[in-house]
């Protein structure tokens, strides 16, 4: 299970590049999603590809495609441990990257979460991180 969680952690990195002149929390969130989406598709390693990032109302959704021969996703695989490791990774990134910190602060202020939508051609799994957990 730890190896599987490590793969997920490697896939949650989003490139943050918001201009410093963006001040509104929703504008920051939209700018981050747009900037990340412009880098797609992005190889995340270990058979995972970030295909799209969208700001969809109450969530920023990261669409991640897994290789059919390596992955079979299922909602049953989503655990509190997996979510906690993703949250910890985001919090560590926020400590060293001001743009990530600004993005997370904007998410919290607007009560907007993050969804990591993993899929293959025949399986789907969503890891939902609520704003209050960031």
Buried (B, 14 or more C-beta within 10 A) or exposed (E): EEEEBEBBEEBBBBBBEBEEEBEEBEBBBBBBBBBBBEEEEBEBEBBBBBBBBBBEEEBBBBBBBBEEEEBEBEEEBBEEEBBEBBBEBBEEBBEEEEBBBBBBBBBBBBEBBBBBBBBBEEBEBBBBBBBEBB
